[in-house]
């Protein structure tokens, strides 16, 4: 089921984000962008999990929409970190690929939910 796939992928992604945050904080001494990345990157999965207990179909879509926005924001912070050479192009490509995969899953799920009116 797509919902379980998103839970798994967003959890694995959050772990990668946490590890990247620790690396940026400890090795690169970067604290501003990395804290923003940590907040948005871990919020994706938190909102996906929150959707499980949504009060309505619209609330479910809303939680997924918040996750989508957080995913987009995370993509932005990753790009800035790459452009300012805090992370290498290879590191960026690897983690951003995961971010874009989650973004595409969320987008497809939201569109489907809006079209057929059923929460998973």
Jmol script that loads the backbone (N, CA, C; Angstrom):
load data "model"
ATOM      1  N   UNK A   1       0.842  -1.190   0.000  1.00  0.00           N
ATOM      2  CA  UNK A   1       0.000   0.000   0.000  1.00  0.00           C
ATOM      3  C   UNK A   1       0.881   1.246   0.000  1.00  0.00           C
ATOM      4  N   UNK A   2       0.467   2.253  -0.726  1.00  0.00           N
ATOM      5  CA  UNK A   2       1.252   3.471  -0.885  1.00  0.00           C
ATOM      6  C   UNK A   2       1.512   4.179   0.446  1.00  0.00           C
ATOM      7  N   UNK A   3       0.525   4.141   1.351  1.00  0.00           N
ATOM      8  CA  UNK A   3       0.673   4.813   2.639  1.00  0.00           C
ATOM      9  C   UNK A   3       1.835   4.215   3.433  1.00  0.00           C
ATOM     10  N   UNK A   4       1.916   2.873   3.487  1.00  0.00           N
ATOM     11  CA  UNK A   4       3.014   2.228   4.197  1.00  0.00           C
ATOM     12  C   UNK A   4       4.352   2.521   3.532  1.00  0.00           C
ATOM     13  N   UNK A   5       4.374   2.558   2.218  1.00  0.00           N
ATOM     14  CA  UNK A   5       5.587   2.886   1.480  1.00  0.00           C
ATOM     15  C   UNK A   5       6.055   4.294   1.844  1.00  0.00           C
ATOM     16  N   UNK A   6       5.137   5.222   1.927  1.00  0.00           N
ATOM     17  CA  UNK A   6       5.501   6.593   2.285  1.00  0.00           C
ATOM     18  C   UNK A   6       5.996   6.679   3.726  1.00  0.00           C
ATOM     19  N   UNK A   7       5.372   5.918   4.618  1.00  0.00           N
ATOM     20  CA  UNK A   7       5.845   5.898   6.008  1.00  0.00           C
ATOM     21  C   UNK A   7       7.278   5.397   6.071  1.00  0.00           C
ATOM     22  N   UNK A   8       7.542   4.296   5.377  1.00  0.00           N
ATOM     23  CA  UNK A   8       8.890   3.721   5.376  1.00  0.00           C
ATOM     24  C   UNK A   8       9.900   4.678   4.756  1.00  0.00           C
ATOM     25  N   UNK A   9       9.575   5.207   3.593  1.00  0.00           N
ATOM     26  CA  UNK A   9      10.512   6.093   2.893  1.00  0.00           C
ATOM     27  C   UNK A   9      10.747   7.387   3.676  1.00  0.00           C
ATOM     28  N   UNK A  10       9.697   7.941   4.259  1.00  0.00           N
ATOM     29  CA  UNK A  10       9.865   9.189   5.004  1.00  0.00           C
ATOM     30  C   UNK A  10      10.651   8.965   6.295  1.00  0.00           C
ATOM     31  N   UNK A  11      10.507   7.794   6.899  1.00  0.00           N
ATOM     32  CA  UNK A  11      11.283   7.482   8.103  1.00  0.00           C
ATOM     33  C   UNK A  11      12.756   7.316   7.758  1.00  0.00           C
ATOM     34  N   UNK A  12      13.041   6.556   6.699  1.00  0.00           N
ATOM     35  CA  UNK A  12      14.437   6.391   6.269  1.00  0.00           C
ATOM     36  C   UNK A  12      15.046   7.744   5.871  1.00  0.00           C
ATOM     37  N   UNK A  13      14.236   8.567   5.220  1.00  0.00           N
ATOM     38  CA  UNK A  13      14.707   9.892   4.817  1.00  0.00           C
ATOM     39  C   UNK A  13      15.004  10.749   6.049  1.00  0.00           C
ATOM     40  N   UNK A  14      14.136  10.713   7.041  1.00  0.00           N
ATOM     41  CA  UNK A  14      14.346  11.485   8.271  1.00  0.00           C
ATOM     42  C   UNK A  14      15.649  11.068   8.954  1.00  0.00           C
ATOM     43  N   UNK A  15      15.935   9.784   8.948  1.00  0.00           N
ATOM     44  CA  UNK A  15      17.184   9.295   9.546  1.00  0.00           C
ATOM     45  C   UNK A  15      18.384   9.844   8.776  1.00  0.00           C
ATOM     46  N   UNK A  16      18.296   9.857   7.451  1.00  0.00           N
ATOM     47  CA  UNK A  16      19.380  10.436   6.642  1.00  0.00           C
ATOM     48  C   UNK A  16      19.543  11.926   6.947  1.00  0.00           C
ATOM     49  N   UNK A  17      18.431  12.617   7.103  1.00  0.00           N
ATOM     50  CA  UNK A  17      18.473  14.053   7.411  1.00  0.00           C
ATOM     51  C   UNK A  17      19.116  14.284   8.781  1.00  0.00           C
ATOM     52  N   UNK A  18      18.748  13.481   9.762  1.00  0.00           N
ATOM     53  CA  UNK A  18      19.330  13.613  11.108  1.00  0.00           C
ATOM     54  C   UNK A  18      20.838  13.388  11.050  1.00  0.00           C
ATOM     55  N   UNK A  19      21.257  12.355  10.328  1.00  0.00           N
ATOM     56  CA  UNK A  19      22.692  12.083  10.203  1.00  0.00           C
ATOM     57  C   UNK A  19      23.420  13.199   9.457  1.00  0.00           C
ATOM     58  N   UNK A  20      22.782  13.754   8.432  1.00  0.00           N
ATOM     59  CA  UNK A  20      23.378  14.882   7.714  1.00  0.00           C
ATOM     60  C   UNK A  20      23.477  16.097   8.630  1.00  0.00           C
ATOM     61  N   UNK A  21      22.445  16.331   9.420  1.00  0.00           N
ATOM     62  CA  UNK A  21      22.468  17.441  10.375  1.00  0.00           C
ATOM     63  C   UNK A  21      23.646  17.298  11.340  1.00  0.00           C
ATOM     64  N   UNK A  22      23.822  16.097  11.892  1.00  0.00           N
ATOM     65  CA  UNK A  22      24.923  15.873  12.836  1.00  0.00           C
ATOM     66  C   UNK A  22      26.275  16.120  12.167  1.00  0.00           C
ATOM     67  N   UNK A  23      26.409  15.669  10.926  1.00  0.00           N
ATOM     68  CA  UNK A  23      27.647  15.889  10.171  1.00  0.00           C
ATOM     69  C   UNK A  23      27.886  17.384   9.948  1.00  0.00           C
ATOM     70  N   UNK A  24      26.862  18.090   9.522  1.00  0.00           N
ATOM     71  CA  UNK A  24      27.004  19.525   9.265  1.00  0.00           C
ATOM     72  C   UNK A  24      27.333  20.290  10.543  1.00  0.00           C
ATOM     73  N   UNK A  25      26.697  19.916  11.620  1.00  0.00           N
ATOM     74  CA  UNK A  25      26.918  20.589  12.904  1.00  0.00           C
ATOM     75  C   UNK A  25      28.318  20.287  13.446  1.00  0.00           C
ATOM     76  N   UNK A  26      28.693  19.009  13.433  1.00  0.00           N
ATOM     77  CA  UNK A  26      29.945  18.605  14.072  1.00  0.00           C
ATOM     78  C   UNK A  26      31.180  18.814  13.196  1.00  0.00           C
ATOM     79  N   UNK A  27      31.074  18.515  11.925  1.00  0.00           N
ATOM     80  CA  UNK A  27      32.250  18.566  11.038  1.00  0.00           C
ATOM     81  C   UNK A  27      32.375  19.874  10.270  1.00  0.00           C
ATOM     82  N   UNK A  28      31.271  20.431   9.861  1.00  0.00           N
ATOM     83  CA  UNK A  28      31.301  21.660   9.059  1.00  0.00           C
ATOM     84  C   UNK A  28      30.999  22.907   9.886  1.00  0.00           C
ATOM     85  N   UNK A  29      30.570  22.706  11.129  1.00  0.00           N
ATOM     86  CA  UNK A  29      30.234  23.813  12.036  1.00  0.00           C
ATOM     87  C   UNK A  29      29.152  24.725  11.471  1.00  0.00           C
ATOM     88  N   UNK A  30      28.241  24.134  10.717  1.00  0.00           N
ATOM     89  CA  UNK A  30      27.129  24.877  10.123  1.00  0.00           C
ATOM     90  C   UNK A  30      25.895  24.621  10.980  1.00  0.00           C
ATOM     91  N   UNK A  31      25.244  25.680  11.449  1.00  0.00           N
ATOM     92  CA  UNK A  31      24.101  25.481  12.344  1.00  0.00           C
ATOM     93  C   UNK A  31      22.803  26.111  11.853  1.00  0.00           C
ATOM     94  N   UNK A  32      22.863  27.078  10.988  1.00  0.00           N
ATOM     95  CA  UNK A  32      21.648  27.789  10.578  1.00  0.00           C
ATOM     96  C   UNK A  32      20.846  26.982   9.559  1.00  0.00           C
ATOM     97  N   UNK A  33      21.433  26.720   8.405  1.00  0.00           N
ATOM     98  CA  UNK A  33      20.729  25.961   7.366  1.00  0.00           C
ATOM     99  C   UNK A  33      20.422  24.544   7.829  1.00  0.00           C
ATOM    100  N   UNK A  34      21.354  23.948   8.560  1.00  0.00           N
ATOM    101  CA  UNK A  34      21.167  22.558   8.984  1.00  0.00           C
ATOM    102  C   UNK A  34      19.989  22.405   9.944  1.00  0.00           C
ATOM    103  N   UNK A  35      19.748  23.394  10.784  1.00  0.00           N
ATOM    104  CA  UNK A  35      18.585  23.317  11.683  1.00  0.00           C
ATOM    105  C   UNK A  35      17.282  23.420  10.899  1.00  0.00           C
ATOM    106  N   UNK A  36      17.270  24.262   9.885  1.00  0.00           N
ATOM    107  CA  UNK A  36      16.085  24.372   9.027  1.00  0.00           C
ATOM    108  C   UNK A  36      15.849  23.049   8.296  1.00  0.00           C
ATOM    109  N   UNK A  37      16.937  22.473   7.794  1.00  0.00           N
ATOM    110  CA  UNK A  37      16.855  21.182   7.111  1.00  0.00           C
ATOM    111  C   UNK A  37      16.330  20.105   8.054  1.00  0.00           C
ATOM    112  N   UNK A  38      16.842  20.078   9.273  1.00  0.00           N
ATOM    113  CA  UNK A  38      16.407  19.091  10.262  1.00  0.00           C
ATOM    114  C   UNK A  38      14.911  19.222  10.540  1.00  0.00           C
ATOM    115  N   UNK A  39      14.457  20.446  10.725  1.00  0.00           N
ATOM    116  CA  UNK A  39      13.045  20.674  11.031  1.00  0.00           C
ATOM    117  C   UNK A  39      12.147  20.223   9.882  1.00  0.00           C
ATOM    118  N   UNK A  40      12.441  20.690   8.675  1.00  0.00           N
ATOM    119  CA  UNK A  40      11.563  20.352   7.548  1.00  0.00           C
ATOM    120  C   UNK A  40      11.701  18.891   7.132  1.00  0.00           C
ATOM    121  N   UNK A  41      12.921  18.372   7.158  1.00  0.00           N
ATOM    122  CA  UNK A  41      13.152  16.998   6.703  1.00  0.00           C
ATOM    123  C   UNK A  41      12.546  15.935   7.599  1.00  0.00           C
ATOM    124  N   UNK A  42      12.456  16.214   8.900  1.00  0.00           N
ATOM    125  CA  UNK A  42      11.830  15.250   9.808  1.00  0.00           C
ATOM    126  C   UNK A  42      10.320  15.472   9.913  1.00  0.00           C
ATOM    127  N   UNK A  43       9.869  16.646   9.552  1.00  0.00           N
ATOM    128  CA  UNK A  43       8.442  16.957   9.603  1.00  0.00           C
ATOM    129  C   UNK A  43       7.636  16.207   8.544  1.00  0.00           C
ATOM    130  N   UNK A  44       8.282  15.833   7.453  1.00  0.00           N
ATOM    131  CA  UNK A  44       7.588  15.113   6.375  1.00  0.00           C
ATOM    132  C   UNK A  44       6.939  13.851   6.927  1.00  0.00           C
ATOM    133  N   UNK A  45       7.737  13.008   7.535  1.00  0.00           N
ATOM    134  CA  UNK A  45       7.231  11.747   8.081  1.00  0.00           C
ATOM    135  C   UNK A  45       6.282  11.944   9.249  1.00  0.00           C
ATOM    136  N   UNK A  46       6.540  12.972  10.054  1.00  0.00           N
ATOM    137  CA  UNK A  46       5.663  13.235  11.200  1.00  0.00           C
ATOM    138  C   UNK A  46       4.244  13.541  10.734  1.00  0.00           C
ATOM    139  N   UNK A  47       4.117  14.327   9.687  1.00  0.00           N
ATOM    140  CA  UNK A  47       2.785  14.664   9.169  1.00  0.00           C
ATOM    141  C   UNK A  47       2.131  13.492   8.451  1.00  0.00           C
ATOM    142  N   UNK A  48       2.928  12.659   7.792  1.00  0.00           N
ATOM    143  CA  UNK A  48       2.374  11.449   7.172  1.00  0.00           C
ATOM    144  C   UNK A  48       1.799  10.545   8.255  1.00  0.00           C
ATOM    145  N   UNK A  49       2.506  10.409   9.362  1.00  0.00           N
ATOM    146  CA  UNK A  49       2.015   9.577  10.465  1.00  0.00           C
ATOM    147  C   UNK A  49       0.805  10.214  11.149  1.00  0.00           C
ATOM    148  N   UNK A  50       0.814  11.521  11.248  1.00  0.00           N
ATOM    149  CA  UNK A  50      -0.320  12.226  11.832  1.00  0.00           C
ATOM    150  C   UNK A  50      -1.594  12.009  11.019  1.00  0.00           C
ATOM    151  N   UNK A  51      -1.444  11.866   9.725  1.00  0.00           N
ATOM    152  CA  UNK A  51      -2.601  11.677   8.841  1.00  0.00           C
ATOM    153  C   UNK A  51      -3.370  10.405   9.172  1.00  0.00           C
ATOM    154  N   UNK A  52      -2.703   9.436   9.762  1.00  0.00           N
ATOM    155  CA  UNK A  52      -3.365   8.183  10.140  1.00  0.00           C
ATOM    156  C   UNK A  52      -4.540   8.462  11.077  1.00  0.00           C
ATOM    157  N   UNK A  53      -4.409   9.484  11.896  1.00  0.00           N
ATOM    158  CA  UNK A  53      -5.454   9.820  12.863  1.00  0.00           C
ATOM    159  C   UNK A  53      -6.226  11.078  12.460  1.00  0.00           C
ATOM    160  N   UNK A  54      -6.278  11.329  11.183  1.00  0.00           N
ATOM    161  CA  UNK A  54      -7.013  12.492  10.685  1.00  0.00           C
ATOM    162  C   UNK A  54      -8.477  12.409  11.098  1.00  0.00           C
ATOM    163  N   UNK A  55      -9.061  13.550  11.329  1.00  0.00           N
ATOM    164  CA  UNK A  55     -10.450  13.619  11.771  1.00  0.00           C
ATOM    165  C   UNK A  55     -11.442  13.512  10.622  1.00  0.00           C
ATOM    166  N   UNK A  56     -10.963  13.709   9.409  1.00  0.00           N
ATOM    167  CA  UNK A  56     -11.838  13.637   8.244  1.00  0.00           C
ATOM    168  C   UNK A  56     -10.987  13.411   6.998  1.00  0.00           C
ATOM    169  N   UNK A  57     -11.674  13.177   5.897  1.00  0.00           N
ATOM    170  CA  UNK A  57     -10.990  13.018   4.614  1.00  0.00           C
ATOM    171  C   UNK A  57     -10.203  14.284   4.270  1.00  0.00           C
ATOM    172  N   UNK A  58     -10.814  15.439   4.488  1.00  0.00           N
ATOM    173  CA  UNK A  58     -10.136  16.705   4.195  1.00  0.00           C
ATOM    174  C   UNK A  58      -8.932  16.928   5.107  1.00  0.00           C
ATOM    175  N   UNK A  59      -9.051  16.523   6.365  1.00  0.00           N
ATOM    176  CA  UNK A  59      -7.932  16.636   7.300  1.00  0.00           C
ATOM    177  C   UNK A  59      -6.785  15.728   6.859  1.00  0.00           C
ATOM    178  N   UNK A  60      -7.119  14.538   6.367  1.00  0.00           N
ATOM    179  CA  UNK A  60      -6.116  13.601   5.856  1.00  0.00           C
ATOM    180  C   UNK A  60      -5.347  14.239   4.696  1.00  0.00           C
ATOM    181  N   UNK A  61      -6.072  14.804   3.751  1.00  0.00           N
ATOM    182  CA  UNK A  61      -5.442  15.474   2.605  1.00  0.00           C
ATOM    183  C   UNK A  61      -4.585  16.645   3.090  1.00  0.00           C
ATOM    184  N   UNK A  62      -5.097  17.366   4.075  1.00  0.00           N
ATOM    185  CA  UNK A  62      -4.362  18.512   4.615  1.00  0.00           C
ATOM    186  C   UNK A  62      -3.020  18.080   5.208  1.00  0.00           C
ATOM    187  N   UNK A  63      -3.007  16.987   5.963  1.00  0.00           N
ATOM    188  CA  UNK A  63      -1.757  16.488   6.560  1.00  0.00           C
ATOM    189  C   UNK A  63      -0.763  16.105   5.473  1.00  0.00           C
ATOM    190  N   UNK A  64      -1.239  15.445   4.437  1.00  0.00           N
ATOM    191  CA  UNK A  64      -0.363  15.077   3.328  1.00  0.00           C
ATOM    192  C   UNK A  64       0.130  16.323   2.594  1.00  0.00           C
ATOM    193  N   UNK A  65      -0.724  17.326   2.496  1.00  0.00           N
ATOM    194  CA  UNK A  65      -0.326  18.576   1.842  1.00  0.00           C
ATOM    195  C   UNK A  65       0.761  19.293   2.637  1.00  0.00           C
ATOM    196  N   UNK A  66       0.669  19.242   3.953  1.00  0.00           N
ATOM    197  CA  UNK A  66       1.722  19.815   4.794  1.00  0.00           C
ATOM    198  C   UNK A  66       3.027  19.058   4.556  1.00  0.00           C
ATOM    199  N   UNK A  67       2.947  17.733   4.490  1.00  0.00           N
ATOM    200  CA  UNK A  67       4.139  16.929   4.202  1.00  0.00           C
ATOM    201  C   UNK A  67       4.756  17.319   2.866  1.00  0.00           C
ATOM    202  N   UNK A  68       3.912  17.552   1.884  1.00  0.00           N
ATOM    203  CA  UNK A  68       4.388  17.957   0.558  1.00  0.00           C
ATOM    204  C   UNK A  68       5.135  19.294   0.634  1.00  0.00           C
ATOM    205  N   UNK A  69       4.580  20.239   1.372  1.00  0.00           N
ATOM    206  CA  UNK A  69       5.231  21.543   1.527  1.00  0.00           C
ATOM    207  C   UNK A  69       6.567  21.411   2.250  1.00  0.00           C
ATOM    208  N   UNK A  70       6.603  20.579   3.285  1.00  0.00           N
ATOM    209  CA  UNK A  70       7.847  20.362   4.025  1.00  0.00           C
ATOM    210  C   UNK A  70       8.891  19.687   3.142  1.00  0.00           C
ATOM    211  N   UNK A  71       8.443  18.799   2.282  1.00  0.00           N
ATOM    212  CA  UNK A  71       9.338  18.116   1.355  1.00  0.00           C
ATOM    213  C   UNK A  71       9.941  19.118   0.367  1.00  0.00           C
ATOM    214  N   UNK A  72       9.121  19.999  -0.133  1.00  0.00           N
ATOM    215  CA  UNK A  72       9.599  21.037  -1.048  1.00  0.00           C
ATOM    216  C   UNK A  72      10.593  21.961  -0.348  1.00  0.00           C
ATOM    217  N   UNK A  73      10.303  22.314   0.882  1.00  0.00           N
ATOM    218  CA  UNK A  73      11.217  23.158   1.654  1.00  0.00           C
ATOM    219  C   UNK A  73      12.550  22.441   1.887  1.00  0.00           C
ATOM    220  N   UNK A  74      12.479  21.165   2.188  1.00  0.00           N
ATOM    221  CA  UNK A  74      13.690  20.372   2.401  1.00  0.00           C
ATOM    222  C   UNK A  74      14.545  20.350   1.145  1.00  0.00           C
ATOM    223  N   UNK A  75      13.885  20.205   0.005  1.00  0.00           N
ATOM    224  CA  UNK A  75      14.601  20.231  -1.273  1.00  0.00           C
ATOM    225  C   UNK A  75      15.363  21.555  -1.423  1.00  0.00           C
ATOM    226  N   UNK A  76      14.759  22.643  -1.016  1.00  0.00           N
ATOM    227  CA  UNK A  76      15.385  23.964  -1.084  1.00  0.00           C
ATOM    228  C   UNK A  76      16.630  24.041  -0.193  1.00  0.00           C
ATOM    229  N   UNK A  77      16.511  23.586   1.065  1.00  0.00           N
ATOM    230  CA  UNK A  77      17.658  23.642   1.977  1.00  0.00           C
ATOM    231  C   UNK A  77      18.801  22.768   1.473  1.00  0.00           C
ATOM    232  N   UNK A  78      18.468  21.611   0.930  1.00  0.00           N
ATOM    233  CA  UNK A  78      19.503  20.738   0.367  1.00  0.00           C
ATOM    234  C   UNK A  78      20.230  21.442  -0.779  1.00  0.00           C
ATOM    235  N   UNK A  79      19.468  22.098  -1.629  1.00  0.00           N
ATOM    236  CA  UNK A  79      20.053  22.824  -2.758  1.00  0.00           C
ATOM    237  C   UNK A  79      20.998  23.928  -2.267  1.00  0.00           C
ATOM    238  N   UNK A  80      20.565  24.676  -1.267  1.00  0.00           N
ATOM    239  CA  UNK A  80      21.422  25.737  -0.731  1.00  0.00           C
ATOM    240  C   UNK A  80      22.704  25.168  -0.129  1.00  0.00           C
ATOM    241  N   UNK A  81      22.581  24.052   0.577  1.00  0.00           N
ATOM    242  CA  UNK A  81      23.766  23.428   1.162  1.00  0.00           C
ATOM    243  C   UNK A  81      24.735  22.958   0.080  1.00  0.00           C
ATOM    244  N   UNK A  82      24.204  22.477  -1.009  1.00  0.00           N
ATOM    245  CA  UNK A  82      25.049  22.032  -2.122  1.00  0.00           C
ATOM    246  C   UNK A  82      25.684  23.232  -2.819  1.00  0.00           C
ATOM    247  N   UNK A  83      24.913  24.262  -3.056  1.00  0.00           N
ATOM    248  CA  UNK A  83      25.418  25.445  -3.749  1.00  0.00           C
ATOM    249  C   UNK A  83      26.470  26.205  -2.939  1.00  0.00           C
ATOM    250  N   UNK A  84      26.413  26.089  -1.627  1.00  0.00           N
ATOM    251  CA  UNK A  84      27.393  26.754  -0.761  1.00  0.00           C
ATOM    252  C   UNK A  84      28.514  25.808  -0.343  1.00  0.00           C
ATOM    253  N   UNK A  85      28.530  24.636  -0.948  1.00  0.00           N
ATOM    254  CA  UNK A  85      29.584  23.631  -0.783  1.00  0.00           C
ATOM    255  C   UNK A  85      29.703  23.060   0.627  1.00  0.00           C
ATOM    256  N   UNK A  86      28.596  23.065   1.355  1.00  0.00           N
ATOM    257  CA  UNK A  86      28.580  22.353   2.632  1.00  0.00           C
ATOM    258  C   UNK A  86      28.425  20.855   2.403  1.00  0.00           C
ATOM    259  N   UNK A  87      27.752  20.495   1.314  1.00  0.00           N
ATOM    260  CA  UNK A  87      27.679  19.089   0.915  1.00  0.00           C
ATOM    261  C   UNK A  87      28.144  18.986  -0.536  1.00  0.00           C
ATOM    262  N   UNK A  88      28.711  17.835  -0.857  1.00  0.00           N
ATOM    263  CA  UNK A  88      29.227  17.622  -2.211  1.00  0.00           C
ATOM    264  C   UNK A  88      28.076  17.394  -3.189  1.00  0.00           C
ATOM    265  N   UNK A  89      28.395  17.477  -4.458  1.00  0.00           N
ATOM    266  CA  UNK A  89      27.395  17.195  -5.489  1.00  0.00           C
ATOM    267  C   UNK A  89      26.865  15.773  -5.354  1.00  0.00           C
ATOM    268  N   UNK A  90      27.742  14.835  -5.033  1.00  0.00           N
ATOM    269  CA  UNK A  90      27.338  13.432  -4.879  1.00  0.00           C
ATOM    270  C   UNK A  90      26.390  13.253  -3.691  1.00  0.00           C
ATOM    271  N   UNK A  91      26.722  13.885  -2.571  1.00  0.00           N
ATOM    272  CA  UNK A  91      25.849  13.812  -1.392  1.00  0.00           C
ATOM    273  C   UNK A  91      24.487  14.422  -1.712  1.00  0.00           C
ATOM    274  N   UNK A  92      24.528  15.553  -2.378  1.00  0.00           N
ATOM    275  CA  UNK A  92      23.291  16.233  -2.749  1.00  0.00           C
ATOM    276  C   UNK A  92      22.432  15.355  -3.650  1.00  0.00           C
ATOM    277  N   UNK A  93      23.015  14.809  -4.698  1.00  0.00           N
ATOM    278  CA  UNK A  93      22.256  13.976  -5.642  1.00  0.00           C
ATOM    279  C   UNK A  93      21.631  12.781  -4.938  1.00  0.00           C
ATOM    280  N   UNK A  94      22.376  12.161  -4.057  1.00  0.00           N
ATOM    281  CA  UNK A  94      21.878  10.977  -3.362  1.00  0.00           C
ATOM    282  C   UNK A  94      20.665  11.289  -2.485  1.00  0.00           C
ATOM    283  N   UNK A  95      20.804  12.276  -1.622  1.00  0.00           N
ATOM    284  CA  UNK A  95      19.711  12.573  -0.689  1.00  0.00           C
ATOM    285  C   UNK A  95      18.567  13.310  -1.382  1.00  0.00           C
ATOM    286  N   UNK A  96      18.880  14.136  -2.376  1.00  0.00           N
ATOM    287  CA  UNK A  96      17.824  14.845  -3.089  1.00  0.00           C
ATOM    288  C   UNK A  96      16.979  13.885  -3.930  1.00  0.00           C
ATOM    289  N   UNK A  97      17.584  12.824  -4.434  1.00  0.00           N
ATOM    290  CA  UNK A  97      16.823  11.806  -5.165  1.00  0.00           C
ATOM    291  C   UNK A  97      15.755  11.203  -4.259  1.00  0.00           C
ATOM    292  N   UNK A  98      16.123  10.920  -3.015  1.00  0.00           N
ATOM    293  CA  UNK A  98      15.144  10.398  -2.051  1.00  0.00           C
ATOM    294  C   UNK A  98      14.051  11.424  -1.778  1.00  0.00           C
ATOM    295  N   UNK A  99      14.444  12.671  -1.638  1.00  0.00           N
ATOM    296  CA  UNK A  99      13.489  13.746  -1.382  1.00  0.00           C
ATOM    297  C   UNK A  99      12.486  13.863  -2.528  1.00  0.00           C
ATOM    298  N   UNK A 100      12.986  13.849  -3.756  1.00  0.00           N
ATOM    299  CA  UNK A 100      12.107  13.968  -4.927  1.00  0.00           C
ATOM    300  C   UNK A 100      11.182  12.764  -5.070  1.00  0.00           C
ATOM    301  N   UNK A 101      11.662  11.597  -4.689  1.00  0.00           N
ATOM    302  CA  UNK A 101      10.818  10.402  -4.745  1.00  0.00           C
ATOM    303  C   UNK A 101       9.631  10.537  -3.789  1.00  0.00           C
ATOM    304  N   UNK A 102       9.892  11.005  -2.587  1.00  0.00           N
ATOM    305  CA  UNK A 102       8.816  11.222  -1.617  1.00  0.00           C
ATOM    306  C   UNK A 102       7.876  12.311  -2.119  1.00  0.00           C
ATOM    307  N   UNK A 103       8.427  13.369  -2.677  1.00  0.00           N
ATOM    308  CA  UNK A 103       7.619  14.463  -3.216  1.00  0.00           C
ATOM    309  C   UNK A 103       6.665  13.957  -4.297  1.00  0.00           C
ATOM    310  N   UNK A 104       7.159  13.115  -5.178  1.00  0.00           N
ATOM    311  CA  UNK A 104       6.316  12.559  -6.246  1.00  0.00           C
ATOM    312  C   UNK A 104       5.235  11.640  -5.685  1.00  0.00           C
ATOM    313  N   UNK A 105       5.582  10.821  -4.699  1.00  0.00           N
ATOM    314  CA  UNK A 105       4.583   9.950  -4.069  1.00  0.00           C
ATOM    315  C   UNK A 105       3.487  10.771  -3.402  1.00  0.00           C
ATOM    316  N   UNK A 106       3.887  11.795  -2.674  1.00  0.00           N
ATOM    317  CA  UNK A 106       2.908  12.656  -2.006  1.00  0.00           C
ATOM    318  C   UNK A 106       2.007  13.356  -3.012  1.00  0.00           C
ATOM    319  N   UNK A 107       2.595  13.899  -4.058  1.00  0.00           N
ATOM    320  CA  UNK A 107       1.817  14.600  -5.083  1.00  0.00           C
ATOM    321  C   UNK A 107       0.791  13.671  -5.712  1.00  0.00           C
ATOM    322  N   UNK A 108       1.222  12.482  -6.104  1.00  0.00           N
ATOM    323  CA  UNK A 108       0.309  11.519  -6.736  1.00  0.00           C
ATOM    324  C   UNK A 108      -0.804  11.106  -5.784  1.00  0.00           C
ATOM    325  N   UNK A 109      -0.466  10.900  -4.525  1.00  0.00           N
ATOM    326  CA  UNK A 109      -1.471  10.486  -3.541  1.00  0.00           C
ATOM    327  C   UNK A 109      -2.485  11.593  -3.300  1.00  0.00           C
ATOM    328  N   UNK A 110      -2.029  12.818  -3.164  1.00  0.00           N
ATOM    329  CA  UNK A 110      -2.941  13.945  -2.936  1.00  0.00           C
ATOM    330  C   UNK A 110      -3.886  14.113  -4.116  1.00  0.00           C
ATOM    331  N   UNK A 111      -3.367  14.046  -5.323  1.00  0.00           N
ATOM    332  CA  UNK A 111      -4.211  14.167  -6.520  1.00  0.00           C
ATOM    333  C   UNK A 111      -5.259  13.062  -6.532  1.00  0.00           C
ATOM    334  N   UNK A 112      -4.837  11.841  -6.249  1.00  0.00           N
ATOM    335  CA  UNK A 112      -5.768  10.706  -6.243  1.00  0.00           C
ATOM    336  C   UNK A 112      -6.843  10.888  -5.174  1.00  0.00           C
ATOM    337  N   UNK A 113      -6.436  11.315  -3.986  1.00  0.00           N
ATOM    338  CA  UNK A 113      -7.398  11.514  -2.901  1.00  0.00           C
ATOM    339  C   UNK A 113      -8.402  12.609  -3.228  1.00  0.00           C
ATOM    340  N   UNK A 114      -7.935  13.659  -3.849  1.00  0.00           N
ATOM    341  CA  UNK A 114      -8.843  14.749  -4.218  1.00  0.00           C
ATOM    342  C   UNK A 114      -9.812  14.321  -5.317  1.00  0.00           C
ATOM    343  N   UNK A 115      -9.360  13.442  -6.195  1.00  0.00           N
ATOM    344  CA  UNK A 115     -10.205  12.999  -7.308  1.00  0.00           C
ATOM    345  C   UNK A 115     -11.244  11.963  -6.917  1.00  0.00           C
ATOM    346  N   UNK A 116     -10.878  11.045  -6.009  1.00  0.00           N
ATOM    347  CA  UNK A 116     -11.850   9.989  -5.711  1.00  0.00           C
ATOM    348  C   UNK A 116     -12.488  10.097  -4.336  1.00  0.00           C
ATOM    349  N   UNK A 117     -12.019  11.025  -3.515  1.00  0.00           N
ATOM    350  CA  UNK A 117     -12.694  11.281  -2.251  1.00  0.00           C
ATOM    351  C   UNK A 117     -12.561  10.217  -1.189  1.00  0.00           C
ATOM    352  N   UNK A 118     -11.596   9.309  -1.311  1.00  0.00           N
ATOM    353  CA  UNK A 118     -11.418   8.257  -0.308  1.00  0.00           C
ATOM    354  C   UNK A 118     -10.041   8.342   0.319  1.00  0.00           C
ATOM    355  N   UNK A 119     -10.005   8.348   1.637  1.00  0.00           N
ATOM    356  CA  UNK A 119      -8.723   8.272   2.344  1.00  0.00           C
ATOM    357  C   UNK A 119      -8.273   6.824   2.357  1.00  0.00           C
ATOM    358  N   UNK A 120      -6.942   6.581   2.302  1.00  0.00           N
ATOM    359  CA  UNK A 120      -6.460   5.191   2.315  1.00  0.00           C
ATOM    360  C   UNK A 120      -6.742   4.493   3.624  1.00  0.00           C
TER     361      UNK A 120
END
end "model"
wireframe off; spacefill off
backbone 0.3
color backbone group
